[in-house]
């Protein structure tokens, strides 16, 4: 399953994890130095949410949290009926 939001198009992006050693000058040290840089990935904050599609169908999709906050998806109403036993 791809880690891509179908609405906003957010996807993992590349970045770096930077290790620093030493004490900052303003804290009384001789300054910090970069000792290593390794590659890493930043993942979008995807959440599973039940959404009402434009055709009225209810489906569970993975969307970014920012999309939910902005109200770009219509969340499905909670069930009020009970399952038949």
C-alpha positions, 0 to 999 in steps of 0.5 A: 500500500503506497503511503500517498494521500489521494486528496492532497497528494502528500507522499514521503519526502527525503531528508537527512538525520544530522548528528552533532557533537560538542557543546554550543558556544553560548553554553560555554563550549567550543561549538558543535560539529557535525559528525555524521549525516545519514539519509532518512524519509519523512512520512505523511501523517496518514489516518484511516477514516470512513468517508462519504464519496460523491456517489453516496458510497461509504468507504474507508480510505487513508488520508492526511491529518491535514486534509481531515483538519481542513474539512476536505473529506466528509466523514461518514455518520456513525451507525445508529442501528444494531446488527441483527443477531 
